[in-house]
Amino acid sequence: MIKNIIFILFLIILDRLFVSKKVFLILPYNFHYLQLWFNNINKIIMSNISIFSEILSVIVGAAGVFLGLYCSNIMSMYSEKYANATQNISRVYENDILTNKCIKMITDYILFSIIILFLLVIQVKIGFLILLITIFKGLEIIVSFGFMSRRTYQFSDTYYITNSVFGELYKILDHLKKDKYFFNDKNFQYYYRNSAKKKLEVLMEINEFNLNKTSDNLSNNIINFMQHVFYFLNDYWKVKKRIPDDSYWYDDKVFYKRWYKSSDNEIILALNTGTMVPHETIRNHLWIEEILMGIIDKSFSYLVSNNDYLNVLKWIGFVKNISTNAIEVGDFDFYVDYLYKIQKSIQNDFVPKVYPVEIKMAFAEYVIVNYLNFLVEVRKYVENEENFLHDIKSFEKSNGKPLNQYYRHLDIRKFYDNIATEIKIEGKRITPEWYINQALAKHCYDDLINIYKKIDVIVNEYITGFVDSLFEQNDNAGAVIAIAKYNEILSKLYYAENSLKKRLEGLLIFYNDKNTVWQEMPQMDIYNKFKSTYNKIFPKWCRSTIHFVKENWNSYNEYPDVLGACYMYLCELLIETIETEEFEVFKENYENLFDIMLLYYEYCKQELYPITNSSQNIQTISLRTNPIVEFGMISGYAYLWGELSNDSRWKDLVLSCTNNKIVKGNYIGNMCQILQTVSDSFPFIRSHDILHNQWIRRMNIMFEEKGKISWKESHFRYEYDGDSILLKLVLNNKENSDFLKYKAYEIYAVAVLNRFLSVDKKYHARDRWEKEYEKKSSKNTF
């Protein structure tokens, strides 16, 4: 009331000045016409003052109605949504800034208008300024009522009131960034910690209040709330990496000592007084994370208990967004442990239940993708030079401002403080640069060692345990998509591990003072360890893929092509095991190749059968026959390696699998006919030629380097000089760039398939070299 009276008096005085001749006499001549204009407007207003009074009375009434309607809406919303809310929740609702601002605007206008009406009653002249302000305020309350109506709708979401709480928390984060005051003043640190703790308690209460209610749209609101919590946690981590470890910002945590670790005096005192050994308090650097994760865990448990798998998937896909800051601030353990907690929930709460196939695949993929994303972010972090700068001269030029996240450690901060003191007193730095670099490098080194160990746990425990659980629960849909990601994991793991090793070796250069103890670099070889697991699990992947495809044959096109992935990765694995001479691994996986190939061949044939365009026939034939050709190539290379290495196990395995699967399954005739068609066709570029040429090049190099071959000089060239009839026919001269004269699938057809076929059905090479092979070979036996 007082403010409005003063404001109106100011407007009346200002209005009088505008019509005063004395004021306009001091202005240039061109402005004198304004006085006449102001006088005319005021005369018009005074002549129609009754109309103005009536309009003003109507607007005041409308403002009162607006205020009444809004208060009524607010009260009805409160009684419907917040009737049983706690005191803290009610206070947040009552203190909403925008609501109070709009109410204040309407009441302010009502008071302003009442004073104007009173002045009109006592016949005080009203000028154009007051009229202008009155019109503006009238428009303002109309607009504000629109905002208030929208606000009422927003409050129907009982999570919406958390926005003001998050706003207060973000203000606290802004204060944490003020290094000068926050770093040095314990009172500031303690005050902001308690303020943040109170705000977090309000968030907990609001979450509990909502979880105990029933609402149609509650799950979506919960997800939005959880995302806000994670966004705040992500922003907090950006600030946290600069907060000193001994700051009073961190809450105290009680640490109960063990009797066997207590000193003699502590034990004697406890025995004499009949008490427990004294406890200790330590700084809990994860106190905010623990509170926020407690909130998230309860919300996530609600979604799980209500079987809301779509929102659970939405949340799992969102979690990866904060991995970068988790790594930078050093809380990667906390983050990875949370990923594992989600994984266990999926294993125990969702995998055993019946869901659509695409949902089961999504659960498995999301779990693996989160770990994959962590590997990618680790590599980015390690390869970013800015995370490992130790430029002391830059620090000197920055007037003591810390340049990296390791400033939060007590020993590093002490170094920097000492440097700042040295510069002030001596005018230069005295502490040796290598000594400071070593201290910084040790913290970097320790963090990377911990990351290195955590990666080993992720890939060799968490991921493999998850896949084993899928197999145990016969979740073929989840298992096939999870293992399909193994090759991507291997790729990301290879680069991440190499980057870590290089960075660790680079940090060891700073290790000059051997009296300081650094932990040894772990010899874990995570990549090869996981690769071994991958090779062993491949047969399970093949069997699960076969079951999955057969179960979903009619709807297979709706899902990712796990059959094609399994087949192609199996081919690559078998080529690789021939290169590395790992017979046992080859044997275990080769026995599944024909089953996978046959199923993939049938699928390709079914997909490509409708194509009748003559211009596409050649390419269609290539696509349809590729699986048969690739099976023949791998079998031919394995058989040849048995000849070249004098290791009969390779040849026996190929012969045995051909007899047991192809001959007994009555597939040999069709298979030989397809290979014959491919050989007889006019040469053209096949769809997998680049891939096949890579295999040929790799096998040629391997055969030349590791094969037990003797050569003899004949007519200025070196020819094969051995007892193998097959090698005499198929090997080129030593100087020839092509190691083999014939395709590997043709060698397999002649040396293996022809053994089981009658003369009229045998495979015939273009130059009929198979006839010479049959003449020189002993009688086919099995």
Secondary structure, DSSP 4 states (H G I P E B T S, - for coil): -HHHHHHHHHHHHHHHHHT-HHHHHTS-GGGTHHHHHHHHHHHHHHHTHHHHHHHHHHHHHHHHHHHHHHHHHHHHHHHHHSTT--HHHHHHHHT-HHHHHHHHHHHHHHHHHHHHHHHHHTT----HHHHHHHHHHHHHHHHHHHHHHHHHHHTTSTTTTHHHHHHHHHHHHHHHT-HHHHTT-HHHHHHHHHHHHHHHHHHHHHHHHHHTS--TTHHHHHHHHHHHHHHHHHHHHHHHTTS-TT-TTSEEEEEPPPGGGS-HHHHHHHHHHT-PPPPEEEEETTHHHHHHHHHHHHHHHHHHHTT-HHHHHHHHHHHGGGHHHHHHHT-HHHHHHHHHHHHHHIIIIITTS---HHHHHHHHHHHHHHHHHHHHHHHHHHH-GGGG---HHHHHHTTT---SGGGGSHHHHHHHHHHHHHHHHHSS--S-HHHHHHHHHHHHHHHHHHHHHHHHHIIIIIIHHHHHHHHHTT-HHHHHHHHHTHHHHHHHHHHHHHHHHHHHHHHGGG---TTS--PPPP---HHHHHHHHHHHHHHHHHHHHHHHHHHTGGGGGGS--HHHHHHHHHHHHHHHHHHTT-HHHHHHHHHHHHHHHHHHHHHHHHHHTT---GGGHHHHHHHHHHHHHHHHHHHHHHHHHHHHHT-HHHHHHHHHHIIIIIITTT-HHHHHHHHHHHHHSPP---TTHHHHHHHHHHHHHHHHHHS---EEE-SSSEEE-SS-HHHHHHB--TT-S-SBSS-HHHHHHHHTGGGGS-GGGS---TT-HHHHHHHHSPPP--
